[in-house]
């Protein structure tokens, strides 16, 4: 399995003019390319398609220059995060007609960039990542109606992706309406009904909170004082339902708490790979999601660790620890 590093930890939760400003794409590439564990390195990166890393309307020449830069570091490109949120390009997928039109537009822009990167040769695998771009509170005001809207938007976006030879993966996070529990996520995917085109992106940190029922107590599979046996039984129950939909995968750690800023408020806290408070056996948990991965077109896995302090992200040892963990996942498969 190819091992990728995500570039968006340099952006998510970062604010210019603070003590945690955005980390440039160039610097994130440097940190990724410099990491090495027993002679193995990261094979590639996954990209966030918005400022300040990438202009979603960048010219082909600008995108090819970026691709040259990435390739020069012996890295490929995998999955791409479409700018689906209000304030970027998109809008809430169960919102107004204009919101939903903008959501599809964000996917169209992502597909254009994907095509250029594919033709360049730097992009070898991956999907285009989406979410509902709206919160659970708004979604729950009309669950039935909003599920219908969300599925219709995902279906329209999926048809755009299919025309470009791409697939969409919705990342299950408790902060997104219609995706805020494992049951809601399954309902959304089934209502969209484009298997193989619109699927699921599993993240170990976020899906751990699915088990605990954050934002959806009725969907909890574990009590707070669960045993190890109860954990793995619940984990199997969740992954058996969502794994057939899973077409992209994020390695991560979680300590059982929520964290976030802005629109990502109260989502799964990403912890360092070696965090002593981490609740997950990362390698073992990953195998539950990655059974039959090749049959679902998964060629790479990606580390995701958002909202770490800049000092942590800019410490080379952080990336060596992450890479070592990714290697453990690969060896467990």
C-alpha positions as CSV (number, residue, x, y, z in Angstrom):
1,X,0.0,0.0,0.0
2,X,1.3,3.5,-0.9
3,X,1.8,5.8,2.0
4,X,0.6,9.5,1.7
5,X,0.8,12.5,3.9
6,X,-2.0,15.1,4.0
7,X,-1.1,18.7,3.3
8,X,-4.2,20.3,4.9
9,X,-2.9,20.0,8.5
10,X,-0.9,23.1,7.5
11,X,-4.2,24.9,6.9
12,X,-7.1,23.6,9.0
13,X,-7.5,25.6,12.1
14,X,-4.6,28.0,11.1
15,X,-5.1,31.7,11.1
16,X,-2.9,34.4,9.6
17,X,-1.5,36.9,12.1
18,X,-1.7,34.5,15.0
19,X,0.8,32.2,16.7
20,X,-0.5,29.4,14.5
21,X,-0.4,30.8,10.9
22,X,-0.9,28.6,7.9
23,X,2.1,26.5,6.9
24,X,2.9,26.8,3.2
25,X,2.6,24.0,0.8
26,X,6.3,24.2,0.0
27,X,7.2,23.7,3.7
28,X,4.7,20.8,4.1
29,X,6.3,19.2,1.0
30,X,9.8,19.7,2.5
31,X,8.8,18.1,5.8
32,X,7.1,15.2,4.0
33,X,10.0,14.5,1.6
34,X,12.6,14.7,4.4
35,X,11.0,12.0,6.5
36,X,12.5,8.5,6.4
37,X,12.2,5.3,8.5
38,X,14.5,2.4,7.8
39,X,14.9,3.6,4.3
40,X,11.2,4.0,3.6
41,X,9.7,7.3,2.7
42,X,6.3,8.8,2.0
43,X,5.2,7.9,-1.5
44,X,2.9,10.9,-2.0
45,X,0.6,13.5,-0.7
46,X,-3.1,14.4,-0.6
47,X,-4.0,18.0,-1.4
48,X,-6.5,20.6,-0.2
49,X,-7.8,22.6,-3.2
50,X,-8.0,26.0,-1.7
51,X,-6.0,29.1,-0.7
52,X,-3.3,29.5,0.4
53,X,-2.1,26.2,-0.9
54,X,-4.0,26.1,-4.2
55,X,-6.2,28.5,-6.0
56,X,-9.2,26.5,-7.2
57,X,-9.2,28.6,-10.4
58,X,-5.4,28.4,-11.0
59,X,-4.4,28.2,-14.6
60,X,-3.2,24.9,-16.2
61,X,0.4,26.3,-16.3
62,X,0.3,27.1,-12.6
63,X,-1.1,23.7,-11.7
64,X,1.6,22.0,-13.9
65,X,4.3,24.0,-12.2
66,X,3.0,22.8,-8.8
67,X,2.9,19.2,-10.1
68,X,6.5,19.6,-11.3
69,X,7.5,20.7,-7.8
70,X,5.8,17.8,-6.1
71,X,7.3,15.3,-8.6
72,X,10.7,16.7,-8.1
73,X,10.6,15.6,-4.5
74,X,9.7,12.0,-5.6
75,X,6.2,12.4,-4.4
76,X,2.9,11.7,-6.2
77,X,-0.5,13.1,-5.7
78,X,-3.5,11.1,-4.5
79,X,-6.8,12.3,-3.1
80,X,-8.0,15.9,-3.5
81,X,-10.2,17.8,-1.1
82,X,-12.9,19.8,-2.9
83,X,-13.6,23.3,-1.5
84,X,-17.2,22.6,-0.8
85,X,-17.8,24.8,2.2
86,X,-19.4,28.3,2.4
87,X,-16.7,30.9,2.2
88,X,-14.6,28.8,-0.2
89,X,-16.4,27.8,-3.5
90,X,-19.3,25.7,-2.3
91,X,-22.3,25.7,0.0
92,X,-24.3,23.5,2.2
93,X,-25.3,20.3,0.3
94,X,-28.8,20.4,2.0
95,X,-29.1,24.2,1.9
96,X,-30.6,26.6,-0.6
97,X,-30.7,26.1,-4.3
98,X,-27.7,28.4,-4.6
99,X,-25.8,26.6,-1.9
100,X,-26.3,23.3,-3.6
101,X,-25.4,24.7,-7.0
102,X,-22.1,26.1,-5.5
103,X,-21.4,22.7,-3.9
104,X,-21.6,21.0,-7.4
105,X,-19.4,23.8,-8.8
106,X,-16.8,23.1,-6.2
107,X,-16.7,19.5,-7.3
108,X,-16.5,20.6,-11.0
109,X,-13.4,22.7,-10.1
110,X,-11.8,19.8,-8.3
111,X,-12.4,17.6,-11.3
112,X,-10.7,20.1,-13.6
113,X,-7.6,20.2,-11.3
114,X,-7.7,16.4,-11.1
115,X,-7.7,16.1,-14.8
116,X,-4.6,18.3,-15.2
117,X,-2.7,16.5,-12.5
118,X,-3.7,13.1,-14.0
119,X,-2.5,14.2,-17.5
120,X,0.7,15.5,-16.0
121,X,1.4,12.1,-14.5
122,X,1.9,13.2,-10.9
123,X,-1.4,11.9,-9.8
124,X,-1.5,8.1,-9.5
125,X,-4.5,7.3,-7.4
126,X,-7.2,8.7,-5.1
127,X,-10.6,10.2,-4.9
128,X,-12.2,13.7,-4.5
129,X,-13.2,14.3,-0.9
130,X,-16.4,16.0,0.1
131,X,-18.7,16.4,3.1
132,X,-22.2,17.9,3.6
133,X,-20.8,21.4,4.4
134,X,-23.6,21.9,6.9
135,X,-23.9,21.2,10.6
136,X,-26.0,18.6,12.5
137,X,-28.2,21.1,14.2
138,X,-29.5,22.5,10.9
139,X,-29.8,19.1,9.5
140,X,-31.9,17.7,12.3
141,X,-34.5,20.4,11.9
142,X,-35.9,18.3,9.0
143,X,-34.1,14.9,8.9
144,X,-36.2,13.5,6.1
145,X,-36.2,16.5,3.9
146,X,-32.6,17.3,4.4
147,X,-31.5,13.7,3.7
148,X,-33.4,13.9,0.4
149,X,-31.7,17.2,-0.5
150,X,-28.3,16.0,0.6
151,X,-28.6,12.8,-1.5
152,X,-29.8,14.7,-4.5
153,X,-26.8,17.1,-4.3
154,X,-24.3,14.2,-3.8
155,X,-25.9,12.4,-6.7
156,X,-25.6,15.4,-9.0
157,X,-22.0,16.0,-7.9
158,X,-21.3,12.3,-8.3
159,X,-22.5,12.4,-11.9
160,X,-20.1,15.3,-12.6
161,X,-17.3,13.3,-11.1
162,X,-18.2,10.2,-13.1
163,X,-18.0,12.2,-16.3
164,X,-14.5,13.1,-15.4
165,X,-13.5,9.5,-14.4
166,X,-13.4,10.5,-10.7
167,X,-15.1,9.2,-7.6
168,X,-16.3,11.1,-4.5
169,X,-15.7,10.1,-0.9
170,X,-17.7,11.7,1.9
171,X,-15.7,11.9,5.1
172,X,-17.7,10.8,8.1
173,X,-17.3,13.5,10.8
174,X,-19.7,14.2,13.6
175,X,-19.6,17.9,12.8
176,X,-21.4,17.4,9.4
177,X,-25.1,17.0,9.1
178,X,-26.3,13.8,7.5
179,X,-22.8,12.3,8.3
180,X,-22.9,12.9,12.1
181,X,-23.4,9.3,13.0
182,X,-22.6,5.9,11.4
183,X,-26.4,5.4,10.9
184,X,-26.8,8.8,9.3
185,X,-23.8,8.2,7.1
186,X,-25.2,4.9,5.8
187,X,-28.6,6.5,5.2
188,X,-27.0,9.3,3.2
189,X,-25.0,6.9,1.1
190,X,-28.0,4.6,0.5
191,X,-30.2,7.5,-0.5
192,X,-27.5,8.8,-2.9
193,X,-27.4,5.3,-4.4
194,X,-24.3,5.7,-6.5
195,X,-22.1,2.9,-5.2
196,X,-18.6,2.9,-6.7
197,X,-19.0,6.6,-7.6
198,X,-20.1,8.3,-4.2
199,X,-18.6,6.4,-1.3
200,X,-17.1,6.8,2.2
201,X,-13.8,8.1,3.4
202,X,-13.1,6.5,6.8
203,X,-10.9,8.4,9.3
204,X,-9.9,6.5,12.4
205,X,-10.2,9.5,14.7
206,X,-13.7,10.5,13.5
207,X,-15.2,7.1,13.2
208,X,-14.1,6.3,16.8
209,X,-16.5,8.9,17.9
210,X,-19.3,7.3,15.9
211,X,-19.0,4.4,18.4
212,X,-19.5,6.7,21.3
213,X,-22.6,8.4,19.8
214,X,-21.3,12.1,19.9
215,X,-24.1,14.2,18.3
216,X,-26.2,11.1,18.0
217,X,-26.6,9.2,21.3
218,X,-29.2,7.0,19.7
219,X,-26.5,5.6,17.4
220,X,-24.0,4.8,20.1
221,X,-22.5,1.3,20.1
222,X,-20.4,1.7,23.2
223,X,-20.9,2.9,26.8
224,X,-18.2,5.1,28.3
225,X,-16.9,2.2,30.4
226,X,-16.6,-0.3,27.6
227,X,-14.3,-3.3,27.8
228,X,-11.8,-4.2,25.1
229,X,-14.0,-7.1,23.9
230,X,-17.0,-4.8,23.6
231,X,-14.9,-2.3,21.7
232,X,-13.8,-4.7,19.0
233,X,-17.3,-6.2,18.7
234,X,-18.7,-2.7,18.2
235,X,-15.9,-1.8,15.8
236,X,-16.7,-4.9,13.7
237,X,-20.4,-3.9,13.6
238,X,-19.6,-0.4,12.4
239,X,-17.0,-1.4,9.8
240,X,-19.0,-4.2,8.4
241,X,-21.7,-1.7,7.5
242,X,-19.5,1.1,6.2
243,X,-16.5,-0.8,4.8
244,X,-18.4,-1.8,1.5
245,X,-18.8,2.0,0.9
246,X,-15.2,2.9,1.9
247,X,-13.1,4.0,-1.0
248,X,-10.5,6.2,0.8
249,X,-8.8,5.9,4.2
250,X,-7.2,8.1,6.8
251,X,-4.8,6.8,9.4
252,X,-5.3,8.8,12.7
253,X,-5.4,8.6,16.4
254,X,-8.0,9.9,18.9
255,X,-8.1,10.2,22.7
256,X,-11.9,10.0,23.0
257,X,-12.5,13.7,23.0
258,X,-13.7,16.3,20.5
259,X,-12.0,19.4,19.3
260,X,-12.2,21.9,16.5
261,X,-12.5,25.5,15.4
262,X,-15.1,27.3,13.3
263,X,-17.2,25.0,11.0
264,X,-15.1,22.0,12.2
265,X,-16.2,22.5,15.9
266,X,-16.7,19.4,18.0
267,X,-15.3,16.9,15.6
268,X,-12.9,14.0,16.4
269,X,-9.6,15.2,18.0
270,X,-6.6,14.2,16.0
271,X,-3.8,13.1,18.4
272,X,-0.1,12.5,17.7
273,X,0.4,8.9,16.4
274,X,2.2,8.0,19.7
275,X,-0.1,9.9,22.0
276,X,-0.2,8.0,25.4
277,X,-3.8,8.9,25.7
278,X,-4.7,7.5,22.3
279,X,-7.6,5.0,22.4
280,X,-6.9,3.2,19.2
281,X,-4.6,0.3,18.3
282,X,-4.0,2.0,14.9
283,X,-2.7,-0.9,13.0
284,X,-5.3,-3.3,14.1
285,X,-8.2,-0.9,13.7
286,X,-7.0,-0.1,10.2
287,X,-7.3,-3.7,9.1
288,X,-11.0,-3.7,9.8
289,X,-11.5,-0.9,7.2
290,X,-8.9,-2.1,4.6
291,X,-10.1,-5.7,4.1
292,X,-10.5,-6.1,0.4
293,X,-9.2,-2.5,-0.2
294,X,-7.8,-3.2,-3.7
295,X,-11.3,-4.5,-4.8
296,X,-12.6,-1.0,-3.9
297,X,-9.9,0.8,-5.8
298,X,-7.9,1.9,-2.7
299,X,-4.2,2.1,-3.7
300,X,-2.9,4.4,-0.9
301,X,-3.6,5.4,2.6
302,X,-3.1,8.9,4.1
303,X,-2.2,10.2,7.5
304,X,-4.6,12.9,8.8
305,X,-3.6,15.0,11.9
306,X,-5.4,18.4,11.9
307,X,-5.1,21.2,14.4
308,X,-1.8,20.3,15.9
309,X,0.3,23.2,17.1
310,X,2.7,24.6,14.4
311,X,5.7,23.6,16.6
312,X,4.5,20.0,16.5
313,X,3.9,20.1,12.7
314,X,7.3,21.7,12.0
315,X,9.2,19.2,14.1
316,X,10.9,16.6,11.8
317,X,10.5,13.9,14.4
318,X,6.7,14.2,14.2
319,X,6.7,13.0,10.6
320,X,9.2,10.2,11.3
321,X,6.8,8.9,14.0
322,X,3.8,9.2,11.7
323,X,5.7,7.4,8.9
324,X,6.6,4.6,11.3
325,X,3.0,4.3,12.2
326,X,1.9,4.2,8.6
327,X,4.5,1.4,7.9
328,X,3.0,-0.6,10.8
329,X,-0.5,-0.3,9.2
330,X,0.9,-1.4,5.9
331,X,2.7,-4.4,7.5
332,X,-0.6,-5.4,9.3
333,X,-2.5,-5.7,6.1
